[in-house]
Amino acid sequence: MRNPWTSKNPFMSMWLSAANKSAGTARGIAASSAKRQIASAQADATRQFLEFWAPQAATVRSRKKARR
């Protein structure tokens, strides 16, 4: 007797294809969100590091033009 669970089922195939498609979309969205958060955290850490170790020099104020 043949096992009914191993036979091809077109409806299950369609359902699994749709499930894989939605899982792939969700995985892509999660990966891009994580990538954005990592880039933001790295930029923030770099900015804090540079502000601590290399403070900005005093800005030079421009002289006012003399009135004629």
ZATIVO-45713 format. One record per residue (C-alpha): residue number from 1; residue in three letters; x, y, z. Coordinates in pm, whole numbers. Example, Ala and Ser with C-alpha at 12.3 -4.5 7.8 and 13.67 -1.06 7.14 Angstrom:
BEGIN
<i: 1 | aa: ALA | c1: 1230 | c2: -450 | c3: 780>
<i: 2 | aa: SER | c1: 1367 | c2: -106 | c3: 714>
***
This chain:
BEGIN
<i: 1 | aa: MET | c1: 0 | c2: 0 | c3: 0>
<i: 2 | aa: ARG | c1: 132 | c2: 344 | c3: -96>
<i: 3 | aa: ASN | c1: 179 | c2: 610 | c3: 172>
<i: 4 | aa: PRO | c1: -69 | c2: 896 | c3: 105>
<i: 5 | aa: TRP | c1: 159 | c2: 1151 | c3: 275>
<i: 6 | aa: THR | c1: 432 | c2: 1110 | c3: 13>
<i: 7 | aa: SER | c1: 213 | c2: 1160 | c3: -295>
<i: 8 | aa: LYS | c1: 213 | c2: 1494 | c3: -476>
<i: 9 | aa: ASN | c1: -53 | c2: 1739 | c3: -369>
<i: 10 | aa: PRO | c1: -92 | c2: 2049 | c3: -589>
<i: 11 | aa: PHE | c1: -284 | c2: 2242 | c3: -323>
<i: 12 | aa: MET | c1: -16 | c2: 2184 | c3: -61>
<i: 13 | aa: SER | c1: 246 | c2: 2284 | c3: -316>
<i: 14 | aa: MET | c1: 66 | c2: 2613 | c3: -385>
<i: 15 | aa: TRP | c1: 20 | c2: 2677 | c3: -13>
<i: 16 | aa: LEU | c1: 388 | c2: 2612 | c3: 62>
<i: 17 | aa: SER | c1: 494 | c2: 2834 | c3: -228>
<i: 18 | aa: ALA | c1: 283 | c2: 3120 | c3: -91>
<i: 19 | aa: ALA | c1: 416 | c2: 3058 | c3: 261>
<i: 20 | aa: ASN | c1: 777 | c2: 3063 | c3: 136>
<i: 21 | aa: LYS | c1: 709 | c2: 3383 | c3: -58>
<i: 22 | aa: SER | c1: 567 | c2: 3563 | c3: 245>
<i: 23 | aa: ALA | c1: 844 | c2: 3429 | c3: 471>
<i: 24 | aa: GLY | c1: 1105 | c2: 3554 | c3: 225>
<i: 25 | aa: THR | c1: 944 | c2: 3897 | c3: 217>
<i: 26 | aa: ALA | c1: 933 | c2: 3915 | c3: 597>
<i: 27 | aa: ARG | c1: 1295 | c2: 3799 | c3: 619>
<i: 28 | aa: GLY | c1: 1402 | c2: 4067 | c3: 370>
<i: 29 | aa: ILE | c1: 1219 | c2: 4341 | c3: 560>
<i: 30 | aa: ALA | c1: 1371 | c2: 4230 | c3: 891>
<i: 31 | aa: ALA | c1: 1720 | c2: 4213 | c3: 740>
<i: 32 | aa: SER | c1: 1696 | c2: 4562 | c3: 588>
<i: 33 | aa: SER | c1: 1564 | c2: 4704 | c3: 914>
<i: 34 | aa: ALA | c1: 1850 | c2: 4545 | c3: 1108>
<i: 35 | aa: LYS | c1: 2101 | c2: 4678 | c3: 854>
<i: 36 | aa: ARG | c1: 1963 | c2: 5032 | c3: 892>
<i: 37 | aa: GLN | c1: 1977 | c2: 5009 | c3: 1272>
<i: 38 | aa: ILE | c1: 2336 | c2: 4880 | c3: 1266>
<i: 39 | aa: ALA | c1: 2446 | c2: 5158 | c3: 1029>
<i: 40 | aa: SER | c1: 2277 | c2: 5418 | c3: 1250>
<i: 41 | aa: ALA | c1: 2441 | c2: 5279 | c3: 1566>
<i: 42 | aa: GLN | c1: 2784 | c2: 5273 | c3: 1399>
<i: 43 | aa: ALA | c1: 2748 | c2: 5632 | c3: 1278>
<i: 44 | aa: ASP | c1: 2638 | c2: 5744 | c3: 1625>
<i: 45 | aa: ALA | c1: 2928 | c2: 5561 | c3: 1793>
<i: 46 | aa: THR | c1: 3177 | c2: 5712 | c3: 1547>
<i: 47 | aa: ARG | c1: 3038 | c2: 6060 | c3: 1607>
<i: 48 | aa: GLN | c1: 3059 | c2: 6018 | c3: 1986>
<i: 49 | aa: PHE | c1: 3413 | c2: 5879 | c3: 1960>
<i: 50 | aa: LEU | c1: 3532 | c2: 6170 | c3: 1749>
<i: 51 | aa: GLU | c1: 3362 | c2: 6428 | c3: 1970>
<i: 52 | aa: PHE | c1: 3535 | c2: 6284 | c3: 2276>
<i: 53 | aa: TRP | c1: 3886 | c2: 6233 | c3: 2136>
<i: 54 | aa: ALA | c1: 3903 | c2: 6517 | c3: 1883>
<i: 55 | aa: PRO | c1: 3691 | c2: 6808 | c3: 2000>
<i: 56 | aa: GLN | c1: 3622 | c2: 7068 | c3: 1738>
<i: 57 | aa: ALA | c1: 3844 | c2: 7373 | c3: 1733>
<i: 58 | aa: ALA | c1: 3691 | c2: 7706 | c3: 1821>
<i: 59 | aa: THR | c1: 3513 | c2: 7852 | c3: 1524>
<i: 60 | aa: VAL | c1: 3659 | c2: 8170 | c3: 1379>
<i: 61 | aa: ARG | c1: 3405 | c2: 8447 | c3: 1371>
<i: 62 | aa: SER | c1: 3396 | c2: 8662 | c3: 1065>
<i: 63 | aa: ARG | c1: 3467 | c2: 9030 | c3: 1111>
<i: 64 | aa: LYS | c1: 3189 | c2: 9275 | c3: 1056>
<i: 65 | aa: LYS | c1: 3231 | c2: 9494 | c3: 753>
<i: 66 | aa: ALA | c1: 3299 | c2: 9857 | c3: 831>
<i: 67 | aa: ARG | c1: 3028 | c2: 10096 | c3: 726>
<i: 68 | aa: ARG | c1: 3122 | c2: 10358 | c3: 473>
***
